[in-house]
Amino acid sequence: MDLHLAGKKVVVTGASRGIGLAISRAFSGEGASVVAGALNGSDDLERLTASGQVREVSVDLTTPEGPARLVAAAVAELGGIDILVNNVGAVRPRLDGFVSLTDDDWEWGLTINCLAAARVMRAAIPHLLDRPGAAIVTISSVNAFLPDPGVIDYSAAKGALTNLCKSLSKELGPAIRVNTISPGPVRTDLWLGSGGVAATVGRASDIDPREVVRRQEALASTGRFTYPSEIADLALFLASDRAANVTGSDLLIDGGLVETL
């Protein structure tokens, strides 16, 4: 299926690894030009930029000025923006309970998981408004509606992010389509890295991190985590004109983890 993405100008945040890297690779594979925003680069992103379809911009999106700087760099590099993919985010398991979270903890969680995307969208929307078929795709989480005390600030921030994007879909339609994707656990460093959820929970519970992963996988109907490439495929569809009448939607990709309607 031709998604008609060749020649599109795309900004992806949090693009050095995991979901963001997969999304950047997928768009470039469709012939789009991509500006990949990342705090720290990676060998994989460096190899991807060697293709010429992807340009890396080093930026800290948790700072007030970082999001606008990324958008300005993308406009200067690409000559405009057709598609924005908000992917930047992070989680720190909160195993000592709600009262242990400090104001700094809350500020970190809300900034990286909600405010950064809000700032990027605020900077990008004026450039998207005059682009036919413009679209924003935001990576949220099942925790937006599946609250978990172990990631309580992350859940709250993702809930706010999904709500924000739904509001924007109403404000900006039909000029800009705005949709979210809510993944369950994904095979990325967020879950599987040395400082990820599995390792952190495993250390606290004296359980092998591989067992933590196995137990989490068993909760999904498919019995496994989602792959970053599967989320990238969904982002491509939502950004394409094949989804031209899809806006204000949240698409779940969790292997059947969430059991409610």
C-alpha positions, 0 to 999 in steps of 0.5 A, a space after each residue: 500500500 502506497 502511503 503517499 509519504 514520499 517527500 513529506 517533511 517530518 519531525 520526530 522527537 526522542 529519536 535516538 533509540 527505541 520507538 523514536 528511532 524505529 519511527 524515523 527509520 520507517 518514515 525515511 524508508 517511505 521517502 520522507 525527509 526527517 529531522 530527528 530530535 535527540 538529547 544524546 545521539 546513538 550509533 544506530 541514529 548515526 547510521 541512519 543519518 548516513 542515508 541522507 534522508 534523516 538529519 539529527 538535531 541534538 536538543 534537550 526537550 525538557 528545557 523551555 527553549 529546547 522544543 522551539 529550537 528543534 522546530 526552528 532547526 527543522 524548518 530551516 533544514 527542511 523548508 517546512 513541516 508536514 508531520 510531527 511525531 511526539 515520542 520523547 518520554 521516560 519513566 522512573 518506577 516509583 516503588 516507595 509510594 506516592 508520598 515519597 515523590 518530591 516536587 522535583 520528581 513530579 516536575 521531571 515526570 510531567 515535563 518529559 512526558 507531557 510539557 515537552 510535547 506541548 511545547 513542541 506542538 505549540 512551536 510546530 502548529 503555526 508551520 503545520 497550518 498551511 501544509 495540506 494533509 498536516 498531521 500530529 501523531 503523539 506516542 502516549 501510553 496505556 497508562 493514560 487510562 490504566 493508572 499504575 501506582 508504580 509509575 504514578 507520575 508517568 500515568 498522570 502525565 500520559 493521561 494529561 497528554 492524551 487529553 491535550 491531544 484530544 482537545 487539539 484535534 477539536 481546535 485544529 480540525 480540519 487543518 491538522 489531524 491530531 491522534 495518539 498511539 497508546 502502547 503497552 510494554 514495548 521491547 525498548 530500553 525503557 523496559 529492558 535496559 540496565 536501568 529500565 522497569 524490569 531491572 528496577 523492579 527486579 532489584 527491589 523484589 529480588 527477582 531476575 529481571 527476565 522473570 519480571 518481563 516474563 510475568 508482564 508478557 503473560 498478562 497480554 493475550 499475545 504473550 509478548 511485548 510490542 516491537 518498536 517497528 509495529 508502533 512505527 507502522 501505526 504512526 506511518 498510517 496515522 500520518 498518511 492520507 490513508 487515514 485522512 478522516 481519522 483525528 482525535 483517536 487513540 489507537 491501542 497497541 498492547 497485545 490485548 493487555 487492557 481487558 476493558 472496552 
